[in-house]
Amino acid sequence: HYTFNFVTQHFIKNAHQTSARYSKDQSEFKECGFQEEIFENQFVFVKEASVKIGMKFLEKITIKQNNTDLVIGEIQNMFIEPSRLEKDGFVNLENTLMNSGLDTYYVPEKIGKLSYAKPNSEPQFLIS
């Protein structure tokens, strides 16, 4: 099993530090200043995360062209802070830390929500 944990920009340095290669006897959580949150004795989440996704490992595919691995998993559980859920079920990820590459970070900003796309119909901005 493995997890995806979404933290806010407040934790940028902590989150970046998780990319360091720690020895097996070191706690990545302790070294990076995060707290562990264990669920069903299978999933170890970052307690400070506002969105937590627990995954079941299914398969690893090696891509020969660039010697990388593609990991295939199945979502087993998901926890979302209630403040991130909008009335229509949309998950608002504003101020959630995102990264590109190994060392560059961003926070998403909601710029609008559009109507369902249909042929021969121009999308309209929805009030949200």
JORA-V397945 format. One line per field, one symbol per residue. phi: phi as a letter, one per 20 degrees, with the letter a starting at -180 (. if undefined). psi: psi as a letter, one per 20 degrees, with the letter a starting at -180 (. if undefined). burial: I if it has 16 or more other ideal C-beta (glycine too) atoms within 10 Angstrom, else O. Layout:
BEGIN
phi: ???
psi: ???
burial: ???
END
This chain:
BEGIN
phi: .bcdcddefgdgffffffefeeffedegfffenddfcecllcdddegffeccceddfdaddeefgclcddedccfdbbccggfeeegenfeedgmefcccmebccbcfcfdqcdfgfcglbfgdfeeb
psi: qrqpporrihkghgghiiiqoqrhjqohgghikqqqoppkjhporohiqippppqppgqpppohhjlrpopprpphqpppphiiprhjipoojqjppqqpbijpqrpqppirpqrppqqkppqqpqp.
burial: OOIOIIIOOOIOOIIIOIOOOOOOOOOIIOOIOIOOIOOOOOIIIIOIIIIIIIIOOOOOOOOOOOOOOOOOIOOOOOOIOOOIOOOOOOOIIOOIIOOOOOOOOOOOOOOOOOOOOOOOOOOOOOOO
END
